[in-house]
Amino acid sequence: MPQLLKFINNLNYLITMSRFTQLQDLVNSLEGDFEKFYDKGNNAAGTRVRKGMQEMKNLAQEIRLEVQSKKNG
């Protein structure tokens, strides 16, 4: 049974780190659209920035809930 618990904890860690990596990738992917919107006034890029920021908000909330659950565990 202790091995199963250890496996589950490792799996949870990997899932959370995967979400964190997703968040980092999303931030990095928006850099070009930020530049296009703020430097060149490209409104379509602004739409993509807003969409990406919403995705980041949702992903960050999921991570936050996972951390809170583990903390209260």
PDB file of N, CA, C and O in Angstrom, chain B, residues numbered from 101:
ATOM      1  N   MET B 101       0.804  -1.204   0.000  1.00  0.00           N
ATOM      2  CA  MET B 101       0.000   0.000   0.000  1.00  0.00           C
ATOM      3  C   MET B 101       0.849   1.271   0.000  1.00  0.00           C
ATOM      4  O   MET B 101       0.495   2.221  -0.698  1.00  0.00           O
ATOM      5  N   PRO B 102       1.967   1.336   0.758  1.00  0.00           N
ATOM      6  CA  PRO B 102       2.791   2.544   0.729  1.00  0.00           C
ATOM      7  C   PRO B 102       3.334   2.846  -0.677  1.00  0.00           C
ATOM      8  O   PRO B 102       3.499   4.010  -1.041  1.00  0.00           O
ATOM      9  N   GLN B 103       3.611   1.803  -1.459  1.00  0.00           N
ATOM     10  CA  GLN B 103       4.100   2.029  -2.816  1.00  0.00           C
ATOM     11  C   GLN B 103       3.029   2.665  -3.688  1.00  0.00           C
ATOM     12  O   GLN B 103       3.330   3.517  -4.524  1.00  0.00           O
ATOM     13  N   LEU B 104       1.788   2.255  -3.498  1.00  0.00           N
ATOM     14  CA  LEU B 104       0.687   2.839  -4.258  1.00  0.00           C
ATOM     15  C   LEU B 104       0.534   4.310  -3.911  1.00  0.00           C
ATOM     16  O   LEU B 104       0.336   5.138  -4.799  1.00  0.00           O
ATOM     17  N   LEU B 105       0.624   4.641  -2.640  1.00  0.00           N
ATOM     18  CA  LEU B 105       0.515   6.037  -2.213  1.00  0.00           C
ATOM     19  C   LEU B 105       1.659   6.864  -2.793  1.00  0.00           C
ATOM     20  O   LEU B 105       1.453   7.995  -3.236  1.00  0.00           O
ATOM     21  N   LYS B 106       2.843   6.305  -2.788  1.00  0.00           N
ATOM     22  CA  LYS B 106       4.004   6.993  -3.355  1.00  0.00           C
ATOM     23  C   LYS B 106       3.808   7.211  -4.857  1.00  0.00           C
ATOM     24  O   LYS B 106       4.126   8.279  -5.380  1.00  0.00           O
ATOM     25  N   PHE B 107       3.287   6.200  -5.541  1.00  0.00           N
ATOM     26  CA  PHE B 107       3.020   6.307  -6.973  1.00  0.00           C
ATOM     27  C   PHE B 107       2.004   7.410  -7.249  1.00  0.00           C
ATOM     28  O   PHE B 107       2.191   8.216  -8.160  1.00  0.00           O
ATOM     29  N   ILE B 108       0.933   7.444  -6.466  1.00  0.00           N
ATOM     30  CA  ILE B 108      -0.109   8.464  -6.639  1.00  0.00           C
ATOM     31  C   ILE B 108       0.463   9.850  -6.390  1.00  0.00           C
ATOM     32  O   ILE B 108       0.167  10.782  -7.138  1.00  0.00           O
ATOM     33  N   ASN B 109       1.278  10.002  -5.351  1.00  0.00           N
ATOM     34  CA  ASN B 109       1.897  11.301  -5.079  1.00  0.00           C
ATOM     35  C   ASN B 109       2.801  11.734  -6.225  1.00  0.00           C
ATOM     36  O   ASN B 109       2.798  12.901  -6.616  1.00  0.00           O
ATOM     37  N   ASN B 110       3.576  10.796  -6.762  1.00  0.00           N
ATOM     38  CA  ASN B 110       4.444  11.111  -7.901  1.00  0.00           C
ATOM     39  C   ASN B 110       3.628  11.501  -9.126  1.00  0.00           C
ATOM     40  O   ASN B 110       3.994  12.421  -9.857  1.00  0.00           O
ATOM     41  N   LEU B 111       2.531  10.805  -9.344  1.00  0.00           N
ATOM     42  CA  LEU B 111       1.660  11.113 -10.472  1.00  0.00           C
ATOM     43  C   LEU B 111       1.054  12.504 -10.317  1.00  0.00           C
ATOM     44  O   LEU B 111       1.010  13.275 -11.275  1.00  0.00           O
ATOM     45  N   ASN B 112       0.591  12.822  -9.125  1.00  0.00           N
ATOM     46  CA  ASN B 112       0.038  14.156  -8.866  1.00  0.00           C
ATOM     47  C   ASN B 112       1.088  15.235  -9.095  1.00  0.00           C
ATOM     48  O   ASN B 112       0.791  16.291  -9.653  1.00  0.00           O
ATOM     49  N   TYR B 113       2.311  14.966  -8.663  1.00  0.00           N
ATOM     50  CA  TYR B 113       3.405  15.920  -8.866  1.00  0.00           C
ATOM     51  C   TYR B 113       3.633  16.150 -10.359  1.00  0.00           C
ATOM     52  O   TYR B 113       3.768  17.290 -10.803  1.00  0.00           O
ATOM     53  N   LEU B 114       3.676  15.069 -11.126  1.00  0.00           N
ATOM     54  CA  LEU B 114       3.909  15.194 -12.564  1.00  0.00           C
ATOM     55  C   LEU B 114       2.793  15.962 -13.257  1.00  0.00           C
ATOM     56  O   LEU B 114       3.045  16.769 -14.151  1.00  0.00           O
ATOM     57  N   ILE B 115       1.563  15.707 -12.839  1.00  0.00           N
ATOM     58  CA  ILE B 115       0.423  16.411 -13.429  1.00  0.00           C
ATOM     59  C   ILE B 115       0.502  17.902 -13.112  1.00  0.00           C
ATOM     60  O   ILE B 115       0.291  18.735 -13.993  1.00  0.00           O
ATOM     61  N   THR B 116       0.803  18.240 -11.868  1.00  0.00           N
ATOM     62  CA  THR B 116       0.902  19.643 -11.485  1.00  0.00           C
ATOM     63  C   THR B 116       2.051  20.325 -12.217  1.00  0.00           C
ATOM     64  O   THR B 116       1.898  21.451 -12.691  1.00  0.00           O
ATOM     65  N   MET B 117       3.192  19.661 -12.314  1.00  0.00           N
ATOM     66  CA  MET B 117       4.319  20.252 -13.031  1.00  0.00           C
ATOM     67  C   MET B 117       3.993  20.405 -14.515  1.00  0.00           C
ATOM     68  O   MET B 117       4.444  21.354 -15.156  1.00  0.00           O
ATOM     69  N   SER B 118       3.225  19.489 -15.051  1.00  0.00           N
ATOM     70  CA  SER B 118       2.809  19.596 -16.442  1.00  0.00           C
ATOM     71  C   SER B 118       1.936  20.836 -16.632  1.00  0.00           C
ATOM     72  O   SER B 118       2.071  21.550 -17.625  1.00  0.00           O
ATOM     73  N   ARG B 119       1.064  21.080 -15.701  1.00  0.00           N
ATOM     74  CA  ARG B 119       0.211  22.280 -15.773  1.00  0.00           C
ATOM     75  C   ARG B 119       1.060  23.545 -15.672  1.00  0.00           C
ATOM     76  O   ARG B 119       0.805  24.529 -16.367  1.00  0.00           O
ATOM     77  N   PHE B 120       2.068  23.513 -14.802  1.00  0.00           N
ATOM     78  CA  PHE B 120       2.959  24.657 -14.660  1.00  0.00           C
ATOM     79  C   PHE B 120       3.717  24.897 -15.968  1.00  0.00           C
ATOM     80  O   PHE B 120       3.899  26.041 -16.383  1.00  0.00           O
ATOM     81  N   THR B 121       4.151  23.831 -16.603  1.00  0.00           N
ATOM     82  CA  THR B 121       4.839  23.947 -17.890  1.00  0.00           C
ATOM     83  C   THR B 121       3.894  24.499 -18.940  1.00  0.00           C
ATOM     84  O   THR B 121       4.298  25.312 -19.771  1.00  0.00           O
ATOM     85  N   GLN B 122       2.637  24.068 -18.913  1.00  0.00           N
ATOM     86  CA  GLN B 122       1.637  24.609 -19.835  1.00  0.00           C
ATOM     87  C   GLN B 122       1.492  26.113 -19.634  1.00  0.00           C
ATOM     88  O   GLN B 122       1.400  26.871 -20.600  1.00  0.00           O
ATOM     89  N   LEU B 123       1.474  26.535 -18.384  1.00  0.00           N
ATOM     90  CA  LEU B 123       1.338  27.957 -18.069  1.00  0.00           C
ATOM     91  C   LEU B 123       2.535  28.734 -18.611  1.00  0.00           C
ATOM     92  O   LEU B 123       2.366  29.795 -19.211  1.00  0.00           O
ATOM     93  N   GLN B 124       3.739  28.211 -18.403  1.00  0.00           N
ATOM     94  CA  GLN B 124       4.938  28.859 -18.932  1.00  0.00           C
ATOM     95  C   GLN B 124       4.892  28.935 -20.460  1.00  0.00           C
ATOM     96  O   GLN B 124       5.203  29.973 -21.044  1.00  0.00           O
ATOM     97  N   ASP B 125       4.507  27.845 -21.093  1.00  0.00           N
ATOM     98  CA  ASP B 125       4.437  27.823 -22.553  1.00  0.00           C
ATOM     99  C   ASP B 125       3.422  28.836 -23.074  1.00  0.00           C
ATOM    100  O   ASP B 125       3.657  29.499 -24.084  1.00  0.00           O
ATOM    101  N   LEU B 126       2.307  28.949 -22.388  1.00  0.00           N
ATOM    102  CA  LEU B 126       1.279  29.902 -22.794  1.00  0.00           C
ATOM    103  C   LEU B 126       1.790  31.331 -22.688  1.00  0.00           C
ATOM    104  O   LEU B 126       1.566  32.137 -23.591  1.00  0.00           O
ATOM    105  N   VAL B 127       2.468  31.650 -21.604  1.00  0.00           N
ATOM    106  CA  VAL B 127       3.048  32.992 -21.437  1.00  0.00           C
ATOM    107  C   VAL B 127       4.016  33.275 -22.585  1.00  0.00           C
ATOM    108  O   VAL B 127       3.957  34.333 -23.212  1.00  0.00           O
ATOM    109  N   ASN B 128       4.901  32.325 -22.850  1.00  0.00           N
ATOM    110  CA  ASN B 128       5.888  32.510 -23.915  1.00  0.00           C
ATOM    111  C   ASN B 128       5.246  32.659 -25.284  1.00  0.00           C
ATOM    112  O   ASN B 128       5.729  33.421 -26.122  1.00  0.00           O
ATOM    113  N   SER B 129       4.160  31.935 -25.513  1.00  0.00           N
ATOM    114  CA  SER B 129       3.509  31.973 -26.821  1.00  0.00           C
ATOM    115  C   SER B 129       2.822  33.305 -27.090  1.00  0.00           C
ATOM    116  O   SER B 129       2.575  33.656 -28.244  1.00  0.00           O
ATOM    117  N   LEU B 130       2.516  34.039 -26.044  1.00  0.00           N
ATOM    118  CA  LEU B 130       1.810  35.318 -26.215  1.00  0.00           C
ATOM    119  C   LEU B 130       2.739  36.493 -26.473  1.00  0.00           C
ATOM    120  O   LEU B 130       2.273  37.583 -26.805  1.00  0.00           O
ATOM    121  N   GLU B 131       4.026  36.296 -26.329  1.00  0.00           N
ATOM    122  CA  GLU B 131       4.974  37.403 -26.464  1.00  0.00           C
ATOM    123  C   GLU B 131       4.836  38.123 -27.806  1.00  0.00           C
ATOM    124  O   GLU B 131       4.774  39.352 -27.852  1.00  0.00           O
ATOM    125  N   GLY B 132       4.788  37.367 -28.875  1.00  0.00           N
ATOM    126  CA  GLY B 132       4.672  37.979 -30.201  1.00  0.00           C
ATOM    127  C   GLY B 132       3.391  38.771 -30.367  1.00  0.00           C
ATOM    128  O   GLY B 132       3.396  39.848 -30.962  1.00  0.00           O
ATOM    129  N   ASP B 133       2.290  38.243 -29.844  1.00  0.00           N
ATOM    130  CA  ASP B 133       1.015  38.958 -29.955  1.00  0.00           C
ATOM    131  C   ASP B 133       1.007  40.230 -29.107  1.00  0.00           C
ATOM    132  O   ASP B 133       0.409  41.232 -29.499  1.00  0.00           O
ATOM    133  N   PHE B 134       1.665  40.194 -27.951  1.00  0.00           N
ATOM    134  CA  PHE B 134       1.782  41.411 -27.148  1.00  0.00           C
ATOM    135  C   PHE B 134       2.521  42.491 -27.937  1.00  0.00           C
ATOM    136  O   PHE B 134       2.093  43.645 -27.976  1.00  0.00           O
ATOM    137  N   GLU B 135       3.628  42.107 -28.563  1.00  0.00           N
ATOM    138  CA  GLU B 135       4.410  43.062 -29.352  1.00  0.00           C
ATOM    139  C   GLU B 135       3.602  43.600 -30.525  1.00  0.00           C
ATOM    140  O   GLU B 135       3.609  44.801 -30.792  1.00  0.00           O
ATOM    141  N   LYS B 136       2.904  42.705 -31.225  1.00  0.00           N
ATOM    142  CA  LYS B 136       2.101  43.134 -32.370  1.00  0.00           C
ATOM    143  C   LYS B 136       1.000  44.096 -31.943  1.00  0.00           C
ATOM    144  O   LYS B 136       0.710  45.065 -32.645  1.00  0.00           O
ATOM    145  N   PHE B 137       0.391  43.830 -30.798  1.00  0.00           N
ATOM    146  CA  PHE B 137      -0.701  44.679 -30.350  1.00  0.00           C
ATOM    147  C   PHE B 137      -0.194  46.027 -29.847  1.00  0.00           C
ATOM    148  O   PHE B 137      -0.685  47.075 -30.267  1.00  0.00           O
ATOM    149  N   TYR B 138       0.792  45.999 -28.944  1.00  0.00           N
ATOM    150  CA  TYR B 138       1.242  47.242 -28.321  1.00  0.00           C
ATOM    151  C   TYR B 138       2.173  48.061 -29.201  1.00  0.00           C
ATOM    152  O   TYR B 138       2.138  49.291 -29.151  1.00  0.00           O
ATOM    153  N   ASP B 139       3.000  47.415 -30.000  1.00  0.00           N
ATOM    154  CA  ASP B 139       3.959  48.159 -30.828  1.00  0.00           C
ATOM    155  C   ASP B 139       3.402  48.524 -32.199  1.00  0.00           C
ATOM    156  O   ASP B 139       3.729  49.574 -32.753  1.00  0.00           O
ATOM    157  N   LYS B 140       2.552  47.643 -32.745  1.00  0.00           N
ATOM    158  CA  LYS B 140       2.084  47.848 -34.113  1.00  0.00           C
ATOM    159  C   LYS B 140       0.592  48.140 -34.212  1.00  0.00           C
ATOM    160  O   LYS B 140       0.078  48.414 -35.296  1.00  0.00           O
ATOM    161  N   GLY B 141      -0.105  48.081 -33.071  1.00  0.00           N
ATOM    162  CA  GLY B 141      -1.530  48.383 -33.074  1.00  0.00           C
ATOM    163  C   GLY B 141      -2.394  47.347 -33.765  1.00  0.00           C
ATOM    164  O   GLY B 141      -3.480  47.677 -34.240  1.00  0.00           O
ATOM    165  N   ASN B 142      -1.944  46.110 -33.833  1.00  0.00           N
ATOM    166  CA  ASN B 142      -2.684  45.046 -34.494  1.00  0.00           C
ATOM    167  C   ASN B 142      -3.799  44.563 -33.563  1.00  0.00           C
ATOM    168  O   ASN B 142      -3.538  43.893 -32.564  1.00  0.00           O
ATOM    169  N   ASN B 143      -5.039  44.911 -33.902  1.00  0.00           N
ATOM    170  CA  ASN B 143      -6.180  44.566 -33.044  1.00  0.00           C
ATOM    171  C   ASN B 143      -6.445  43.071 -32.967  1.00  0.00           C
ATOM    172  O   ASN B 143      -6.892  42.581 -31.929  1.00  0.00           O
ATOM    173  N   ALA B 144      -6.182  42.339 -34.033  1.00  0.00           N
ATOM    174  CA  ALA B 144      -6.368  40.885 -33.998  1.00  0.00           C
ATOM    175  C   ALA B 144      -5.420  40.264 -32.978  1.00  0.00           C
ATOM    176  O   ALA B 144      -5.783  39.310 -32.290  1.00  0.00           O
ATOM    177  N   ALA B 145      -4.208  40.803 -32.881  1.00  0.00           N
ATOM    178  CA  ALA B 145      -3.256  40.314 -31.882  1.00  0.00           C
ATOM    179  C   ALA B 145      -3.790  40.603 -30.478  1.00  0.00           C
ATOM    180  O   ALA B 145      -3.601  39.802 -29.562  1.00  0.00           O
ATOM    181  N   GLY B 146      -4.451  41.736 -30.312  1.00  0.00           N
ATOM    182  CA  GLY B 146      -5.054  42.066 -29.019  1.00  0.00           C
ATOM    183  C   GLY B 146      -6.119  41.051 -28.623  1.00  0.00           C
ATOM    184  O   GLY B 146      -6.233  40.685 -27.453  1.00  0.00           O
ATOM    185  N   THR B 147      -6.892  40.602 -29.596  1.00  0.00           N
ATOM    186  CA  THR B 147      -7.898  39.575 -29.339  1.00  0.00           C
ATOM    187  C   THR B 147      -7.228  38.284 -28.889  1.00  0.00           C
ATOM    188  O   THR B 147      -7.695  37.629 -27.957  1.00  0.00           O
ATOM    189  N   ARG B 148      -6.132  37.918 -29.550  1.00  0.00           N
ATOM    190  CA  ARG B 148      -5.408  36.702 -29.164  1.00  0.00           C
ATOM    191  C   ARG B 148      -4.799  36.842 -27.766  1.00  0.00           C
ATOM    192  O   ARG B 148      -4.759  35.879 -27.000  1.00  0.00           O
ATOM    193  N   VAL B 149      -4.329  38.042 -27.443  1.00  0.00           N
ATOM    194  CA  VAL B 149      -3.782  38.286 -26.102  1.00  0.00           C
ATOM    195  C   VAL B 149      -4.874  38.095 -25.057  1.00  0.00           C
ATOM    196  O   VAL B 149      -4.662  37.423 -24.048  1.00  0.00           O
ATOM    197  N   ARG B 150      -6.036  38.681 -25.297  1.00  0.00           N
ATOM    198  CA  ARG B 150      -7.134  38.544 -24.335  1.00  0.00           C
ATOM    199  C   ARG B 150      -7.541  37.087 -24.166  1.00  0.00           C
ATOM    200  O   ARG B 150      -7.788  36.633 -23.050  1.00  0.00           O
ATOM    201  N   LYS B 151      -7.610  36.356 -25.276  1.00  0.00           N
ATOM    202  CA  LYS B 151      -7.961  34.936 -25.215  1.00  0.00           C
ATOM    203  C   LYS B 151      -6.902  34.161 -24.429  1.00  0.00           C
ATOM    204  O   LYS B 151      -7.238  33.335 -23.580  1.00  0.00           O
ATOM    205  N   GLY B 152      -5.645  34.424 -24.707  1.00  0.00           N
ATOM    206  CA  GLY B 152      -4.564  33.757 -24.000  1.00  0.00           C
ATOM    207  C   GLY B 152      -4.549  34.069 -22.517  1.00  0.00           C
ATOM    208  O   GLY B 152      -4.276  33.200 -21.690  1.00  0.00           O
ATOM    209  N   MET B 153      -4.846  35.314 -22.188  1.00  0.00           N
ATOM    210  CA  MET B 153      -4.883  35.707 -20.780  1.00  0.00           C
ATOM    211  C   MET B 153      -6.019  34.991 -20.049  1.00  0.00           C
ATOM    212  O   MET B 153      -5.875  34.625 -18.882  1.00  0.00           O
ATOM    213  N   GLN B 154      -7.136  34.793 -20.727  1.00  0.00           N
ATOM    214  CA  GLN B 154      -8.249  34.053 -20.123  1.00  0.00           C
ATOM    215  C   GLN B 154      -7.848  32.599 -19.891  1.00  0.00           C
ATOM    216  O   GLN B 154      -8.167  32.022 -18.852  1.00  0.00           O
ATOM    217  N   GLU B 155      -7.151  32.010 -20.859  1.00  0.00           N
ATOM    218  CA  GLU B 155      -6.673  30.636 -20.695  1.00  0.00           C
ATOM    219  C   GLU B 155      -5.699  30.552 -19.517  1.00  0.00           C
ATOM    220  O   GLU B 155      -5.737  29.602 -18.734  1.00  0.00           O
ATOM    221  N   MET B 156      -4.831  31.553 -19.403  1.00  0.00           N
ATOM    222  CA  MET B 156      -3.882  31.573 -18.282  1.00  0.00           C
ATOM    223  C   MET B 156      -4.618  31.673 -16.955  1.00  0.00           C
ATOM    224  O   MET B 156      -4.262  31.003 -15.986  1.00  0.00           O
ATOM    225  N   LYS B 157      -5.634  32.503 -16.916  1.00  0.00           N
ATOM    226  CA  LYS B 157      -6.417  32.663 -15.689  1.00  0.00           C
ATOM    227  C   LYS B 157      -7.046  31.329 -15.285  1.00  0.00           C
ATOM    228  O   LYS B 157      -6.987  30.935 -14.120  1.00  0.00           O
ATOM    229  N   ASN B 158      -7.643  30.647 -16.244  1.00  0.00           N
ATOM    230  CA  ASN B 158      -8.288  29.363 -15.946  1.00  0.00           C
ATOM    231  C   ASN B 158      -7.283  28.311 -15.503  1.00  0.00           C
ATOM    232  O   ASN B 158      -7.531  27.569 -14.552  1.00  0.00           O
ATOM    233  N   LEU B 159      -6.158  28.248 -16.186  1.00  0.00           N
ATOM    234  CA  LEU B 159      -5.126  27.282 -15.834  1.00  0.00           C
ATOM    235  C   LEU B 159      -4.537  27.592 -14.465  1.00  0.00           C
ATOM    236  O   LEU B 159      -4.301  26.688 -13.664  1.00  0.00           O
ATOM    237  N   ALA B 160      -4.304  28.863 -14.203  1.00  0.00           N
ATOM    238  CA  ALA B 160      -3.767  29.265 -12.896  1.00  0.00           C
ATOM    239  C   ALA B 160      -4.753  28.898 -11.782  1.00  0.00           C
ATOM    240  O   ALA B 160      -4.338  28.474 -10.704  1.00  0.00           O
ATOM    241  N   GLN B 161      -6.031  29.058 -12.036  1.00  0.00           N
ATOM    242  CA  GLN B 161      -7.040  28.701 -11.038  1.00  0.00           C
ATOM    243  C   GLN B 161      -7.030  27.200 -10.769  1.00  0.00           C
ATOM    244  O   GLN B 161      -7.157  26.776  -9.620  1.00  0.00           O
ATOM    245  N   GLU B 162      -6.880  26.397 -11.816  1.00  0.00           N
ATOM    246  CA  GLU B 162      -6.806  24.939 -11.634  1.00  0.00           C
ATOM    247  C   GLU B 162      -5.603  24.568 -10.779  1.00  0.00           C
ATOM    248  O   GLU B 162      -5.705  23.742  -9.872  1.00  0.00           O
ATOM    249  N   ILE B 163      -4.459  25.186 -11.075  1.00  0.00           N
ATOM    250  CA  ILE B 163      -3.248  24.916 -10.298  1.00  0.00           C
ATOM    251  C   ILE B 163      -3.454  25.351  -8.854  1.00  0.00           C
ATOM    252  O   ILE B 163      -3.072  24.642  -7.924  1.00  0.00           O
ATOM    253  N   ARG B 164      -4.055  26.510  -8.674  1.00  0.00           N
ATOM    254  CA  ARG B 164      -4.306  27.033  -7.330  1.00  0.00           C
ATOM    255  C   ARG B 164      -5.163  26.062  -6.525  1.00  0.00           C
ATOM    256  O   ARG B 164      -4.876  25.804  -5.355  1.00  0.00           O
ATOM    257  N   LEU B 165      -6.198  25.529  -7.134  1.00  0.00           N
ATOM    258  CA  LEU B 165      -7.076  24.592  -6.437  1.00  0.00           C
ATOM    259  C   LEU B 165      -6.345  23.290  -6.094  1.00  0.00           C
ATOM    260  O   LEU B 165      -6.557  22.716  -5.026  1.00  0.00           O
ATOM    261  N   GLU B 166      -5.488  22.831  -7.004  1.00  0.00           N
ATOM    262  CA  GLU B 166      -4.711  21.622  -6.724  1.00  0.00           C
ATOM    263  C   GLU B 166      -3.774  21.843  -5.536  1.00  0.00           C
ATOM    264  O   GLU B 166      -3.653  20.985  -4.662  1.00  0.00           O
ATOM    265  N   VAL B 167      -3.121  22.991  -5.516  1.00  0.00           N
ATOM    266  CA  VAL B 167      -2.197  23.305  -4.421  1.00  0.00           C
ATOM    267  C   VAL B 167      -2.959  23.396  -3.102  1.00  0.00           C
ATOM    268  O   VAL B 167      -2.512  22.870  -2.083  1.00  0.00           O
ATOM    269  N   GLN B 168      -4.099  24.060  -3.125  1.00  0.00           N
ATOM    270  CA  GLN B 168      -4.913  24.198  -1.902  1.00  0.00           C
ATOM    271  C   GLN B 168      -5.370  22.838  -1.401  1.00  0.00           C
ATOM    272  O   GLN B 168      -5.344  22.571  -0.200  1.00  0.00           O
ATOM    273  N   SER B 169      -5.787  21.980  -2.320  1.00  0.00           N
ATOM    274  CA  SER B 169      -6.231  20.638  -1.951  1.00  0.00           C
ATOM    275  C   SER B 169      -5.110  19.843  -1.318  1.00  0.00           C
ATOM    276  O   SER B 169      -5.308  19.172  -0.305  1.00  0.00           O
ATOM    277  N   LYS B 170      -3.927  19.920  -1.921  1.00  0.00           N
ATOM    278  CA  LYS B 170      -2.778  19.196  -1.378  1.00  0.00           C
ATOM    279  C   LYS B 170      -2.400  19.765  -0.006  1.00  0.00           C
ATOM    280  O   LYS B 170      -2.080  19.013   0.915  1.00  0.00           O
ATOM    281  N   LYS B 171      -2.438  21.076   0.123  1.00  0.00           N
ATOM    282  CA  LYS B 171      -2.099  21.729   1.381  1.00  0.00           C
ATOM    283  C   LYS B 171      -3.047  21.286   2.500  1.00  0.00           C
ATOM    284  O   LYS B 171      -2.617  21.040   3.627  1.00  0.00           O
ATOM    285  N   ASN B 172      -4.313  21.191   2.182  1.00  0.00           N
ATOM    286  CA  ASN B 172      -5.314  20.825   3.182  1.00  0.00           C
ATOM    287  C   ASN B 172      -5.424  19.303   3.355  1.00  0.00           C
ATOM    288  O   ASN B 172      -6.022  18.813   4.313  1.00  0.00           O
ATOM    289  N   GLY B 173      -4.836  18.578   2.408  1.00  0.00           N
ATOM    290  CA  GLY B 173      -4.832  17.178   2.249  1.00  0.00           C
ATOM    291  C   GLY B 173      -5.119  16.204   3.234  1.00  0.00           C
ATOM    292  O   GLY B 173      -5.077  15.007   2.949  1.00  0.00           O
TER     293      GLY B 173
END
